[in-house]
């Protein structure tokens, strides 16, 4: 194994005979974890946009939806309450997505270690990038440190998706509060 690979990453490498047996399953596990993460991201963002679209449609038609049971003002207040409740739901969703991303990064670390053990760590760009990140982040000394750093890195997908969800939820919160104040 090359000397430029951080020791915390090399220390977890299994013996070569065990690593050979687990290579294929480790890649499959990594891809399944990534697929699970992206499926949840896709559904969370789709649900947020659907809710916002439906709520703003109701808001737009509030004067036509007025009836004996609900006045226009009550409809607007209901929409505002639903807009405000999107914020805590989005915060919970970000926490769940973060956990799924951590599962992916954990399986990535495992796959890198197996590939390091058989000296195949250069066969996939993800493995190179992971080793390069581990080398650059000098403060990282363990799996947990790397997991936290990779999860919260602005160059990785979780950070970007979390920003999108935060932006939607904050705009929803502001819109809801504004509607209640009007």
Secondary structure, 3 states (H helix, E strand, C coil): CCCCCCHHHHCCCCCHHHHHHHHHHHHHHHHHHHHHHHHHHHHHHHHHHHHHHHHHHHHHCHHHHCCCCCCHHHHHHHHHHHHHHHHHHHHHHHHHHHHHHHHHHHHHHHHHHHHHHCCCCCCCHHHHHHHHHHHHCCCCCCHHHHHHHHHCCCCCHHHHHHHHHHHHHHHHHHHHHHHHHC
